[in-house]
Amino acid sequence: MTARKYARMAGRVPRQSTMQIFFWPLVISIAALAGLILGLTGDGYRDVVAVALVALGPVLIILSLRRKSQTRNPVTVKARS
């Protein structure tokens, strides 16, 4: 049995590299910064793209929270009386 498989069975999370930990926050922050700069420097379709880039962060956070809550809530079974 590999160490990674054993760690999962024991309920431990395997170690992640720094890049794995900070990848999505970095992507969200770069998208938001690009959206803010694009929104300040352009009009028309560039504003639409800017709103989409700035909204990317909250949308990903909401989707992540919904996915996490769905996996954490186990199915409850009624006890027989």
PDB file of N, CA, C and O in Angstrom:
ATOM      1  N   MET A   1       0.853  -1.171   0.000  1.00  0.00           N
ATOM      2  CA  MET A   1       0.000   0.000   0.000  1.00  0.00           C
ATOM      3  C   MET A   1       0.898   1.233   0.000  1.00  0.00           C
ATOM      4  O   MET A   1       1.852   1.322   0.773  1.00  0.00           O
ATOM      5  N   THR A   2       0.579   2.176  -0.874  1.00  0.00           N
ATOM      6  CA  THR A   2       1.404   3.376  -0.960  1.00  0.00           C
ATOM      7  C   THR A   2       1.086   4.330   0.185  1.00  0.00           C
ATOM      8  O   THR A   2       0.028   4.245   0.809  1.00  0.00           O
ATOM      9  N   ALA A   3       2.017   5.235   0.446  1.00  0.00           N
ATOM     10  CA  ALA A   3       1.834   6.191   1.544  1.00  0.00           C
ATOM     11  C   ALA A   3       0.657   7.113   1.270  1.00  0.00           C
ATOM     12  O   ALA A   3      -0.077   7.470   2.191  1.00  0.00           O
ATOM     13  N   ARG A   4       0.470   7.501   0.012  1.00  0.00           N
ATOM     14  CA  ARG A   4      -0.636   8.404  -0.335  1.00  0.00           C
ATOM     15  C   ARG A   4      -1.985   7.720  -0.098  1.00  0.00           C
ATOM     16  O   ARG A   4      -2.916   8.330   0.428  1.00  0.00           O
ATOM     17  N   LYS A   5      -2.076   6.449  -0.493  1.00  0.00           N
ATOM     18  CA  LYS A   5      -3.313   5.702  -0.298  1.00  0.00           C
ATOM     19  C   LYS A   5      -3.587   5.523   1.198  1.00  0.00           C
ATOM     20  O   LYS A   5      -4.728   5.657   1.641  1.00  0.00           O
ATOM     21  N   TYR A   6      -2.556   5.222   1.965  1.00  0.00           N
ATOM     22  CA  TYR A   6      -2.699   5.071   3.405  1.00  0.00           C
ATOM     23  C   TYR A   6      -3.146   6.380   4.051  1.00  0.00           C
ATOM     24  O   TYR A   6      -3.991   6.374   4.946  1.00  0.00           O
ATOM     25  N   ALA A   7      -2.581   7.502   3.602  1.00  0.00           N
ATOM     26  CA  ALA A   7      -2.942   8.798   4.168  1.00  0.00           C
ATOM     27  C   ALA A   7      -4.415   9.100   3.912  1.00  0.00           C
ATOM     28  O   ALA A   7      -5.098   9.628   4.789  1.00  0.00           O
ATOM     29  N   ARG A   8      -4.915   8.768   2.708  1.00  0.00           N
ATOM     30  CA  ARG A   8      -6.324   8.992   2.414  1.00  0.00           C
ATOM     31  C   ARG A   8      -7.210   8.110   3.281  1.00  0.00           C
ATOM     32  O   ARG A   8      -8.248   8.560   3.765  1.00  0.00           O
ATOM     33  N   MET A   9      -6.810   6.861   3.481  1.00  0.00           N
ATOM     34  CA  MET A   9      -7.605   5.950   4.295  1.00  0.00           C
ATOM     35  C   MET A   9      -7.627   6.406   5.742  1.00  0.00           C
ATOM     36  O   MET A   9      -8.628   6.212   6.433  1.00  0.00           O
ATOM     37  N   ALA A  10      -6.558   6.999   6.210  1.00  0.00           N
ATOM     38  CA  ALA A  10      -6.473   7.456   7.589  1.00  0.00           C
ATOM     39  C   ALA A  10      -7.151   8.808   7.789  1.00  0.00           C
ATOM     40  O   ALA A  10      -7.219   9.305   8.913  1.00  0.00           O
ATOM     41  N   GLY A  11      -7.657   9.411   6.700  1.00  0.00           N
ATOM     42  CA  GLY A  11      -8.342  10.686   6.818  1.00  0.00           C
ATOM     43  C   GLY A  11      -7.415  11.881   6.715  1.00  0.00           C
ATOM     44  O   GLY A  11      -7.841  13.019   6.912  1.00  0.00           O
ATOM     45  N   ARG A  12      -6.156  11.635   6.409  1.00  0.00           N
ATOM     46  CA  ARG A  12      -5.207  12.733   6.267  1.00  0.00           C
ATOM     47  C   ARG A  12      -5.160  13.184   4.815  1.00  0.00           C
ATOM     48  O   ARG A  12      -5.367  12.392   3.896  1.00  0.00           O
ATOM     49  N   VAL A  13      -4.888  14.455   4.626  1.00  0.00           N
ATOM     50  CA  VAL A  13      -4.782  15.019   3.284  1.00  0.00           C
ATOM     51  C   VAL A  13      -3.317  14.968   2.871  1.00  0.00           C
ATOM     52  O   VAL A  13      -2.447  15.387   3.635  1.00  0.00           O
ATOM     53  N   PRO A  14      -3.031  14.463   1.676  1.00  0.00           N
ATOM     54  CA  PRO A  14      -1.638  14.429   1.231  1.00  0.00           C
ATOM     55  C   PRO A  14      -1.065  15.839   1.070  1.00  0.00           C
ATOM     56  O   PRO A  14      -1.800  16.783   0.777  1.00  0.00           O
ATOM     57  N   ARG A  15       0.230  15.974   1.261  1.00  0.00           N
ATOM     58  CA  ARG A  15       0.878  17.278   1.140  1.00  0.00           C
ATOM     59  C   ARG A  15       0.777  17.796  -0.282  1.00  0.00           C
ATOM     60  O   ARG A  15       0.804  17.035  -1.249  1.00  0.00           O
ATOM     61  N   GLN A  16       0.659  19.127  -0.383  1.00  0.00           N
ATOM     62  CA  GLN A  16       0.608  19.782  -1.680  1.00  0.00           C
ATOM     63  C   GLN A  16       1.759  20.769  -1.779  1.00  0.00           C
ATOM     64  O   GLN A  16       2.228  21.301  -0.772  1.00  0.00           O
ATOM     65  N   SER A  17       2.204  21.007  -3.001  1.00  0.00           N
ATOM     66  CA  SER A  17       3.263  21.981  -3.199  1.00  0.00           C
ATOM     67  C   SER A  17       2.681  23.386  -3.063  1.00  0.00           C
ATOM     68  O   SER A  17       1.463  23.567  -3.077  1.00  0.00           O
ATOM     69  N   THR A  18       3.546  24.359  -2.934  1.00  0.00           N
ATOM     70  CA  THR A  18       3.113  25.748  -2.811  1.00  0.00           C
ATOM     71  C   THR A  18       2.345  26.183  -4.044  1.00  0.00           C
ATOM     72  O   THR A  18       1.357  26.908  -3.933  1.00  0.00           O
ATOM     73  N   MET A  19       2.781  25.752  -5.214  1.00  0.00           N
ATOM     74  CA  MET A  19       2.085  26.124  -6.453  1.00  0.00           C
ATOM     75  C   MET A  19       0.688  25.519  -6.499  1.00  0.00           C
ATOM     76  O   MET A  19      -0.241  26.166  -6.981  1.00  0.00           O
ATOM     77  N   GLN A  20       0.520  24.305  -6.013  1.00  0.00           N
ATOM     78  CA  GLN A  20      -0.799  23.682  -5.990  1.00  0.00           C
ATOM     79  C   GLN A  20      -1.735  24.424  -5.039  1.00  0.00           C
ATOM     80  O   GLN A  20      -2.933  24.526  -5.301  1.00  0.00           O
ATOM     81  N   ILE A  21      -1.204  24.928  -3.962  1.00  0.00           N
ATOM     82  CA  ILE A  21      -2.024  25.632  -2.984  1.00  0.00           C
ATOM     83  C   ILE A  21      -2.456  26.995  -3.502  1.00  0.00           C
ATOM     84  O   ILE A  21      -3.611  27.384  -3.328  1.00  0.00           O
ATOM     85  N   PHE A  22      -1.552  27.722  -4.134  1.00  0.00           N
ATOM     86  CA  PHE A  22      -1.833  29.099  -4.523  1.00  0.00           C
ATOM     87  C   PHE A  22      -2.241  29.273  -5.985  1.00  0.00           C
ATOM     88  O   PHE A  22      -2.380  30.410  -6.436  1.00  0.00           O
ATOM     89  N   PHE A  23      -2.439  28.190  -6.744  1.00  0.00           N
ATOM     90  CA  PHE A  23      -2.747  28.321  -8.164  1.00  0.00           C
ATOM     91  C   PHE A  23      -4.063  29.054  -8.405  1.00  0.00           C
ATOM     92  O   PHE A  23      -4.084  30.060  -9.114  1.00  0.00           O
ATOM     93  N   TRP A  24      -5.162  28.568  -7.827  1.00  0.00           N
ATOM     94  CA  TRP A  24      -6.465  29.201  -8.100  1.00  0.00           C
ATOM     95  C   TRP A  24      -6.583  30.603  -7.516  1.00  0.00           C
ATOM     96  O   TRP A  24      -7.120  31.480  -8.191  1.00  0.00           O
ATOM     97  N   PRO A  25      -6.110  30.861  -6.302  1.00  0.00           N
ATOM     98  CA  PRO A  25      -6.139  32.258  -5.848  1.00  0.00           C
ATOM     99  C   PRO A  25      -5.336  33.193  -6.747  1.00  0.00           C
ATOM    100  O   PRO A  25      -5.720  34.346  -6.945  1.00  0.00           O
ATOM    101  N   LEU A  26      -4.230  32.707  -7.287  1.00  0.00           N
ATOM    102  CA  LEU A  26      -3.424  33.513  -8.202  1.00  0.00           C
ATOM    103  C   LEU A  26      -4.182  33.773  -9.503  1.00  0.00           C
ATOM    104  O   LEU A  26      -4.166  34.896 -10.007  1.00  0.00           O
ATOM    105  N   VAL A  27      -4.838  32.764 -10.048  1.00  0.00           N
ATOM    106  CA  VAL A  27      -5.623  32.937 -11.271  1.00  0.00           C
ATOM    107  C   VAL A  27      -6.760  33.934 -11.048  1.00  0.00           C
ATOM    108  O   VAL A  27      -7.004  34.796 -11.893  1.00  0.00           O
ATOM    109  N   ILE A  28      -7.447  33.821  -9.926  1.00  0.00           N
ATOM    110  CA  ILE A  28      -8.560  34.734  -9.630  1.00  0.00           C
ATOM    111  C   ILE A  28      -8.058  36.158  -9.469  1.00  0.00           C
ATOM    112  O   ILE A  28      -8.685  37.089  -9.975  1.00  0.00           O
ATOM    113  N   SER A  29      -6.945  36.348  -8.778  1.00  0.00           N
ATOM    114  CA  SER A  29      -6.439  37.709  -8.571  1.00  0.00           C
ATOM    115  C   SER A  29      -5.939  38.333  -9.872  1.00  0.00           C
ATOM    116  O   SER A  29      -6.127  39.530 -10.088  1.00  0.00           O
ATOM    117  N   ILE A  30      -5.307  37.546 -10.742  1.00  0.00           N
ATOM    118  CA  ILE A  30      -4.854  38.073 -12.034  1.00  0.00           C
ATOM    119  C   ILE A  30      -6.054  38.434 -12.904  1.00  0.00           C
ATOM    120  O   ILE A  30      -6.040  39.460 -13.583  1.00  0.00           O
ATOM    121  N   ALA A  31      -7.092  37.597 -12.891  1.00  0.00           N
ATOM    122  CA  ALA A  31      -8.300  37.900 -13.668  1.00  0.00           C
ATOM    123  C   ALA A  31      -8.974  39.170 -13.149  1.00  0.00           C
ATOM    124  O   ALA A  31      -9.422  39.998 -13.942  1.00  0.00           O
ATOM    125  N   ALA A  32      -9.049  39.332 -11.834  1.00  0.00           N
ATOM    126  CA  ALA A  32      -9.669  40.528 -11.274  1.00  0.00           C
ATOM    127  C   ALA A  32      -8.860  41.778 -11.597  1.00  0.00           C
ATOM    128  O   ALA A  32      -9.432  42.814 -11.936  1.00  0.00           O
ATOM    129  N   LEU A  33      -7.550  41.695 -11.496  1.00  0.00           N
ATOM    130  CA  LEU A  33      -6.700  42.837 -11.828  1.00  0.00           C
ATOM    131  C   LEU A  33      -6.832  43.200 -13.306  1.00  0.00           C
ATOM    132  O   LEU A  33      -6.932  44.377 -13.654  1.00  0.00           O
ATOM    133  N   ALA A  34      -6.832  42.189 -14.170  1.00  0.00           N
ATOM    134  CA  ALA A  34      -7.008  42.449 -15.605  1.00  0.00           C
ATOM    135  C   ALA A  34      -8.370  43.065 -15.878  1.00  0.00           C
ATOM    136  O   ALA A  34      -8.489  43.961 -16.715  1.00  0.00           O
ATOM    137  N   GLY A  35      -9.397  42.595 -15.183  1.00  0.00           N
ATOM    138  CA  GLY A  35     -10.737  43.156 -15.351  1.00  0.00           C
ATOM    139  C   GLY A  35     -10.807  44.603 -14.901  1.00  0.00           C
ATOM    140  O   GLY A  35     -11.437  45.430 -15.561  1.00  0.00           O
ATOM    141  N   LEU A  36     -10.170  44.915 -13.786  1.00  0.00           N
ATOM    142  CA  LEU A  36     -10.177  46.303 -13.303  1.00  0.00           C
ATOM    143  C   LEU A  36      -9.442  47.225 -14.265  1.00  0.00           C
ATOM    144  O   LEU A  36      -9.915  48.323 -14.556  1.00  0.00           O
ATOM    145  N   ILE A  37      -8.301  46.791 -14.754  1.00  0.00           N
ATOM    146  CA  ILE A  37      -7.544  47.616 -15.700  1.00  0.00           C
ATOM    147  C   ILE A  37      -8.313  47.763 -17.009  1.00  0.00           C
ATOM    148  O   ILE A  37      -8.377  48.857 -17.571  1.00  0.00           O
ATOM    149  N   LEU A  38      -8.890  46.681 -17.493  1.00  0.00           N
ATOM    150  CA  LEU A  38      -9.657  46.722 -18.734  1.00  0.00           C
ATOM    151  C   LEU A  38     -10.884  47.615 -18.594  1.00  0.00           C
ATOM    152  O   LEU A  38     -11.235  48.341 -19.524  1.00  0.00           O
ATOM    153  N   GLY A  39     -11.533  47.564 -17.444  1.00  0.00           N
ATOM    154  CA  GLY A  39     -12.710  48.409 -17.218  1.00  0.00           C
ATOM    155  C   GLY A  39     -12.374  49.882 -17.151  1.00  0.00           C
ATOM    156  O   GLY A  39     -13.186  50.722 -17.540  1.00  0.00           O
ATOM    157  N   LEU A  40     -11.194  50.206 -16.665  1.00  0.00           N
ATOM    158  CA  LEU A  40     -10.799  51.614 -16.576  1.00  0.00           C
ATOM    159  C   LEU A  40     -10.303  52.171 -17.908  1.00  0.00           C
ATOM    160  O   LEU A  40     -10.362  53.380 -18.135  1.00  0.00           O
ATOM    161  N   THR A  41      -9.822  51.313 -18.774  1.00  0.00           N
ATOM    162  CA  THR A  41      -9.196  51.800 -20.002  1.00  0.00           C
ATOM    163  C   THR A  41     -10.062  51.665 -21.244  1.00  0.00           C
ATOM    164  O   THR A  41      -9.676  52.164 -22.301  1.00  0.00           O
ATOM    165  N   GLY A  42     -11.208  51.017 -21.165  1.00  0.00           N
ATOM    166  CA  GLY A  42     -11.989  50.808 -22.378  1.00  0.00           C
ATOM    167  C   GLY A  42     -13.472  51.031 -22.160  1.00  0.00           C
ATOM    168  O   GLY A  42     -13.946  51.159 -21.031  1.00  0.00           O
ATOM    169  N   ASP A  43     -14.198  51.075 -23.280  1.00  0.00           N
ATOM    170  CA  ASP A  43     -15.656  51.216 -23.262  1.00  0.00           C
ATOM    171  C   ASP A  43     -16.256  50.147 -24.162  1.00  0.00           C
ATOM    172  O   ASP A  43     -15.558  49.493 -24.937  1.00  0.00           O
ATOM    173  N   GLY A  44     -17.569  49.988 -24.039  1.00  0.00           N
ATOM    174  CA  GLY A  44     -18.272  49.056 -24.912  1.00  0.00           C
ATOM    175  C   GLY A  44     -18.048  47.615 -24.514  1.00  0.00           C
ATOM    176  O   GLY A  44     -18.264  47.231 -23.365  1.00  0.00           O
ATOM    177  N   TYR A  45     -17.610  46.816 -25.484  1.00  0.00           N
ATOM    178  CA  TYR A  45     -17.432  45.386 -25.230  1.00  0.00           C
ATOM    179  C   TYR A  45     -16.351  45.130 -24.178  1.00  0.00           C
ATOM    180  O   TYR A  45     -16.382  44.109 -23.490  1.00  0.00           O
ATOM    181  N   ARG A  46     -15.399  46.054 -24.053  1.00  0.00           N
ATOM    182  CA  ARG A  46     -14.336  45.866 -23.053  1.00  0.00           C
ATOM    183  C   ARG A  46     -14.901  45.939 -21.636  1.00  0.00           C
ATOM    184  O   ARG A  46     -14.386  45.290 -20.726  1.00  0.00           O
ATOM    185  N   ASP A  47     -15.961  46.729 -21.449  1.00  0.00           N
ATOM    186  CA  ASP A  47     -16.607  46.772 -20.129  1.00  0.00           C
ATOM    187  C   ASP A  47     -17.270  45.438 -19.798  1.00  0.00           C
ATOM    188  O   ASP A  47     -17.242  44.995 -18.649  1.00  0.00           O
ATOM    189  N   VAL A  48     -17.860  44.806 -20.792  1.00  0.00           N
ATOM    190  CA  VAL A  48     -18.506  43.509 -20.573  1.00  0.00           C
ATOM    191  C   VAL A  48     -17.464  42.467 -20.178  1.00  0.00           C
ATOM    192  O   VAL A  48     -17.680  41.680 -19.256  1.00  0.00           O
ATOM    193  N   VAL A  49     -16.342  42.467 -20.877  1.00  0.00           N
ATOM    194  CA  VAL A  49     -15.259  41.531 -20.551  1.00  0.00           C
ATOM    195  C   VAL A  49     -14.708  41.832 -19.154  1.00  0.00           C
ATOM    196  O   VAL A  49     -14.372  40.915 -18.405  1.00  0.00           O
ATOM    197  N   ALA A  50     -14.618  43.114 -18.810  1.00  0.00           N
ATOM    198  CA  ALA A  50     -14.108  43.505 -17.497  1.00  0.00           C
ATOM    199  C   ALA A  50     -15.028  43.010 -16.387  1.00  0.00           C
ATOM    200  O   ALA A  50     -14.554  42.509 -15.367  1.00  0.00           O
ATOM    201  N   VAL A  51     -16.329  43.145 -16.575  1.00  0.00           N
ATOM    202  CA  VAL A  51     -17.288  42.666 -15.566  1.00  0.00           C
ATOM    203  C   VAL A  51     -17.180  41.147 -15.422  1.00  0.00           C
ATOM    204  O   VAL A  51     -17.229  40.621 -14.310  1.00  0.00           O
ATOM    205  N   ALA A  52     -17.034  40.450 -16.541  1.00  0.00           N
ATOM    206  CA  ALA A  52     -16.904  38.985 -16.479  1.00  0.00           C
ATOM    207  C   ALA A  52     -15.643  38.571 -15.731  1.00  0.00           C
ATOM    208  O   ALA A  52     -15.668  37.627 -14.942  1.00  0.00           O
ATOM    209  N   LEU A  53     -14.540  39.276 -15.978  1.00  0.00           N
ATOM    210  CA  LEU A  53     -13.291  38.934 -15.290  1.00  0.00           C
ATOM    211  C   LEU A  53     -13.363  39.225 -13.796  1.00  0.00           C
ATOM    212  O   LEU A  53     -12.865  38.444 -12.985  1.00  0.00           O
ATOM    213  N   VAL A  54     -13.979  40.345 -13.429  1.00  0.00           N
ATOM    214  CA  VAL A  54     -14.084  40.688 -12.011  1.00  0.00           C
ATOM    215  C   VAL A  54     -15.070  39.745 -11.310  1.00  0.00           C
ATOM    216  O   VAL A  54     -14.881  39.410 -10.141  1.00  0.00           O
ATOM    217  N   ALA A  55     -16.116  39.320 -12.016  1.00  0.00           N
ATOM    218  CA  ALA A  55     -17.117  38.429 -11.420  1.00  0.00           C
ATOM    219  C   ALA A  55     -16.635  36.987 -11.323  1.00  0.00           C
ATOM    220  O   ALA A  55     -17.270  36.174 -10.650  1.00  0.00           O
ATOM    221  N   LEU A  56     -15.538  36.655 -11.971  1.00  0.00           N
ATOM    222  CA  LEU A  56     -15.027  35.291 -11.954  1.00  0.00           C
ATOM    223  C   LEU A  56     -14.720  34.804 -10.531  1.00  0.00           C
ATOM    224  O   LEU A  56     -15.020  33.660 -10.191  1.00  0.00           O
ATOM    225  N   GLY A  57     -14.136  35.651  -9.718  1.00  0.00           N
ATOM    226  CA  GLY A  57     -13.780  35.267  -8.347  1.00  0.00           C
ATOM    227  C   GLY A  57     -14.977  34.862  -7.504  1.00  0.00           C
ATOM    228  O   GLY A  57     -15.008  33.752  -6.974  1.00  0.00           O
ATOM    229  N   PRO A  58     -15.972  35.751  -7.368  1.00  0.00           N
ATOM    230  CA  PRO A  58     -17.146  35.361  -6.570  1.00  0.00           C
ATOM    231  C   PRO A  58     -17.887  34.144  -7.115  1.00  0.00           C
ATOM    232  O   PRO A  58     -18.394  33.331  -6.343  1.00  0.00           O
ATOM    233  N   VAL A  59     -17.954  34.012  -8.439  1.00  0.00           N
ATOM    234  CA  VAL A  59     -18.634  32.858  -9.029  1.00  0.00           C
ATOM    235  C   VAL A  59     -17.911  31.567  -8.663  1.00  0.00           C
ATOM    236  O   VAL A  59     -18.551  30.587  -8.282  1.00  0.00           O
ATOM    237  N   LEU A  60     -16.586  31.556  -8.773  1.00  0.00           N
ATOM    238  CA  LEU A  60     -15.830  30.354  -8.416  1.00  0.00           C
ATOM    239  C   LEU A  60     -15.935  30.035  -6.928  1.00  0.00           C
ATOM    240  O   LEU A  60     -15.987  28.866  -6.547  1.00  0.00           O
ATOM    241  N   ILE A  61     -15.966  31.060  -6.091  1.00  0.00           N
ATOM    242  CA  ILE A  61     -16.107  30.838  -4.650  1.00  0.00           C
ATOM    243  C   ILE A  61     -17.467  30.234  -4.333  1.00  0.00           C
ATOM    244  O   ILE A  61     -17.553  29.298  -3.538  1.00  0.00           O
ATOM    245  N   ILE A  62     -18.525  30.749  -4.937  1.00  0.00           N
ATOM    246  CA  ILE A  62     -19.873  30.220  -4.701  1.00  0.00           C
ATOM    247  C   ILE A  62     -19.976  28.779  -5.185  1.00  0.00           C
ATOM    248  O   ILE A  62     -20.532  27.929  -4.490  1.00  0.00           O
ATOM    249  N   LEU A  63     -19.443  28.500  -6.375  1.00  0.00           N
ATOM    250  CA  LEU A  63     -19.477  27.124  -6.881  1.00  0.00           C
ATOM    251  C   LEU A  63     -18.695  26.177  -5.982  1.00  0.00           C
ATOM    252  O   LEU A  63     -19.120  25.047  -5.740  1.00  0.00           O
ATOM    253  N   SER A  64     -17.557  26.638  -5.490  1.00  0.00           N
ATOM    254  CA  SER A  64     -16.751  25.800  -4.605  1.00  0.00           C
ATOM    255  C   SER A  64     -17.478  25.518  -3.289  1.00  0.00           C
ATOM    256  O   SER A  64     -17.449  24.392  -2.792  1.00  0.00           O
ATOM    257  N   LEU A  65     -18.117  26.523  -2.736  1.00  0.00           N
ATOM    258  CA  LEU A  65     -18.855  26.329  -1.482  1.00  0.00           C
ATOM    259  C   LEU A  65     -20.047  25.396  -1.674  1.00  0.00           C
ATOM    260  O   LEU A  65     -20.340  24.578  -0.802  1.00  0.00           O
ATOM    261  N   ARG A  66     -20.730  25.510  -2.799  1.00  0.00           N
ATOM    262  CA  ARG A  66     -21.856  24.618  -3.069  1.00  0.00           C
ATOM    263  C   ARG A  66     -21.383  23.181  -3.215  1.00  0.00           C
ATOM    264  O   ARG A  66     -22.012  22.262  -2.691  1.00  0.00           O
ATOM    265  N   ARG A  67     -20.273  22.982  -3.928  1.00  0.00           N
ATOM    266  CA  ARG A  67     -19.741  21.635  -4.112  1.00  0.00           C
ATOM    267  C   ARG A  67     -19.287  21.043  -2.784  1.00  0.00           C
ATOM    268  O   ARG A  67     -19.494  19.859  -2.517  1.00  0.00           O
ATOM    269  N   LYS A  68     -18.668  21.875  -1.957  1.00  0.00           N
ATOM    270  CA  LYS A  68     -18.184  21.403  -0.661  1.00  0.00           C
ATOM    271  C   LYS A  68     -19.351  21.014   0.236  1.00  0.00           C
ATOM    272  O   LYS A  68     -19.283  19.997   0.926  1.00  0.00           O
ATOM    273  N   SER A  69     -20.427  21.810   0.238  1.00  0.00           N
ATOM    274  CA  SER A  69     -21.566  21.500   1.105  1.00  0.00           C
ATOM    275  C   SER A  69     -22.296  20.249   0.632  1.00  0.00           C
ATOM    276  O   SER A  69     -22.861  19.526   1.452  1.00  0.00           O
ATOM    277  N   GLN A  70     -22.298  19.976  -0.668  1.00  0.00           N
ATOM    278  CA  GLN A  70     -22.949  18.773  -1.178  1.00  0.00           C
ATOM    279  C   GLN A  70     -22.179  17.522  -0.806  1.00  0.00           C
ATOM    280  O   GLN A  70     -22.786  16.482  -0.552  1.00  0.00           O
ATOM    281  N   THR A  71     -20.870  17.595  -0.766  1.00  0.00           N
ATOM    282  CA  THR A  71     -20.083  16.416  -0.441  1.00  0.00           C
ATOM    283  C   THR A  71     -19.977  16.188   1.059  1.00  0.00           C
ATOM    284  O   THR A  71     -19.708  15.067   1.490  1.00  0.00           O
ATOM    285  N   ARG A  72     -20.179  17.213   1.852  1.00  0.00           N
ATOM    286  CA  ARG A  72     -20.037  17.072   3.311  1.00  0.00           C
ATOM    287  C   ARG A  72     -21.314  16.584   3.985  1.00  0.00           C
ATOM    288  O   ARG A  72     -21.246  16.028   5.081  1.00  0.00           O
ATOM    289  N   ASN A  73     -22.482  16.776   3.360  1.00  0.00           N
ATOM    290  CA  ASN A  73     -23.728  16.383   3.985  1.00  0.00           C
ATOM    291  C   ASN A  73     -24.062  14.937   3.617  1.00  0.00           C
ATOM    292  O   ASN A  73     -24.492  14.666   2.495  1.00  0.00           O
ATOM    293  N   PRO A  74     -23.870  14.026   4.537  1.00  0.00           N
ATOM    294  CA  PRO A  74     -24.181  12.631   4.224  1.00  0.00           C
ATOM    295  C   PRO A  74     -25.692  12.417   4.158  1.00  0.00           C
ATOM    296  O   PRO A  74     -26.465  13.188   4.728  1.00  0.00           O
ATOM    297  N   VAL A  75     -26.092  11.384   3.470  1.00  0.00           N
ATOM    298  CA  VAL A  75     -27.500  11.061   3.377  1.00  0.00           C
ATOM    299  C   VAL A  75     -27.942  10.517   4.719  1.00  0.00           C
ATOM    300  O   VAL A  75     -27.317   9.611   5.271  1.00  0.00           O
ATOM    301  N   THR A  76     -29.018  11.071   5.238  1.00  0.00           N
ATOM    302  CA  THR A  76     -29.518  10.608   6.536  1.00  0.00           C
ATOM    303  C   THR A  76     -30.542   9.492   6.312  1.00  0.00           C
ATOM    304  O   THR A  76     -31.371   9.559   5.405  1.00  0.00           O
ATOM    305  N   VAL A  77     -30.463   8.492   7.141  1.00  0.00           N
ATOM    306  CA  VAL A  77     -31.370   7.357   7.057  1.00  0.00           C
ATOM    307  C   VAL A  77     -32.189   7.317   8.332  1.00  0.00           C
ATOM    308  O   VAL A  77     -31.655   7.389   9.439  1.00  0.00           O
ATOM    309  N   LYS A  78     -33.503   7.200   8.152  1.00  0.00           N
ATOM    310  CA  LYS A  78     -34.369   7.144   9.331  1.00  0.00           C
ATOM    311  C   LYS A  78     -34.173   5.809  10.054  1.00  0.00           C
ATOM    312  O   LYS A  78     -34.053   4.750   9.436  1.00  0.00           O
ATOM    313  N   ALA A  79     -34.146   5.901  11.369  1.00  0.00           N
ATOM    314  CA  ALA A  79     -34.035   4.682  12.167  1.00  0.00           C
ATOM    315  C   ALA A  79     -35.397   4.000  12.239  1.00  0.00           C
ATOM    316  O   ALA A  79     -36.438   4.655  12.299  1.00  0.00           O
ATOM    317  N   ARG A  80     -35.365   2.701  12.232  1.00  0.00           N
ATOM    318  CA  ARG A  80     -36.626   1.971  12.347  1.00  0.00           C
ATOM    319  C   ARG A  80     -37.156   2.064  13.770  1.00  0.00           C
ATOM    320  O   ARG A  80     -36.397   2.016  14.738  1.00  0.00           O
ATOM    321  N   SER A  81     -38.479   2.198  13.877  1.00  0.00           N
ATOM    322  CA  SER A  81     -39.055   2.286  15.221  1.00  0.00           C
ATOM    323  C   SER A  81     -39.579   0.975  15.694  1.00  0.00           C
ATOM    324  O   SER A  81     -40.096   0.882  16.807  1.00  0.00           O
TER     325      SER A  81
END
